[in-house]
Amino acid sequence: MKAARATVSGRVQGVAFRQSTRREARQRHLHGWVRNLKTGEVEVFVQGDEDAVNSLIDWLWTGPPAALVTGIESDTVEPDPNIQDFLITN
């Protein structure tokens, strides 16, 4: 199992980025969460199969059609065994 935390910058709020990320994560059978940050960025915590996590991180560079991603900072972190779904949080 792999876990990662990513911060996505650019035009990523107000473009259904969180909803699209949740859909993409669930399609890959991943767990975690996504939330907007007050800085205008989106933060993602994701865990699951290593290839699926890497695939989602790659997808974040594209995002939904209205998004314009200008950067992603991503780090590998410890998995959280208490997370069993992929949610949109505050």
C-alpha positions in Angstrom: 0.0 0.0 0.0 1.1 3.5 -0.8 -0.1 6.8 0.6 0.6 10.3 -0.7 -0.4 13.9 0.1 -0.5 16.4 -2.8 -1.1 20.1 -3.0 -2.5 21.2 -6.4 -2.2 24.8 -7.5 -3.6 26.8 -10.4 -7.2 27.3 -11.3 -8.5 24.4 -9.1 -11.3 25.9 -7.1 -14.7 26.5 -8.5 -14.2 24.0 -11.3 -15.5 20.8 -9.7 -11.9 19.7 -8.9 -12.8 18.0 -5.6 -15.8 16.2 -7.1 -13.8 15.0 -10.1 -10.9 13.9 -7.8 -13.3 11.8 -5.7 -14.8 10.2 -8.8 -11.4 9.4 -10.2 -10.1 8.0 -6.8 -13.2 5.8 -6.3 -12.8 4.4 -9.9 -9.3 3.4 -8.9 -10.5 1.9 -5.6 -8.5 4.4 -3.5 -9.2 5.8 -0.1 -8.5 9.3 1.3 -9.9 12.8 1.0 -9.8 16.0 -0.9 -10.3 19.6 0.3 -10.0 23.2 -0.7 -7.4 25.3 1.0 -7.8 29.0 1.9 -4.7 29.7 -0.3 -6.7 28.7 -3.4 -5.1 25.3 -3.7 -6.6 21.9 -3.4 -5.1 19.3 -1.0 -5.4 15.5 -1.6 -4.6 12.6 0.7 -4.8 9.3 -1.1 -3.9 5.7 -0.3 -4.1 2.3 -1.9 -2.5 0.2 -4.6 0.8 1.9 -5.6 0.0 2.0 -9.3 -3.4 3.4 -8.7 -2.1 6.1 -6.4 0.5 7.1 -9.0 -2.2 7.1 -11.6 -4.3 9.5 -9.6 -1.4 11.8 -8.9 -0.7 11.9 -12.7 -4.4 12.6 -13.3 -4.3 15.6 -10.9 -2.1 17.4 -13.5 -5.1 17.4 -15.9 -8.0 17.5 -13.5 -11.5 18.4 -14.8 -12.0 20.3 -18.1 -12.3 23.7 -16.5 -9.2 23.4 -14.3 -5.8 24.8 -15.2 -3.1 23.1 -13.0 0.1 25.0 -12.7 1.9 22.9 -10.1 1.7 19.9 -7.8 3.7 19.2 -4.7 3.5 15.6 -3.7 5.1 13.5 -0.9 4.8 9.9 0.2 3.3 9.6 3.7 2.2 7.0 6.1 -1.1 5.3 5.3 -4.1 5.9 7.6 -5.8 2.5 8.4 -8.9 4.4 9.6 -9.8 5.8 6.2 -12.1 3.4 4.2 -13.6 5.7 1.6 -12.7 8.8 -0.5 -14.4 11.9 0.8 -14.7 15.6 0.2 -13.8 17.4 3.4 -13.6 21.0 4.7 
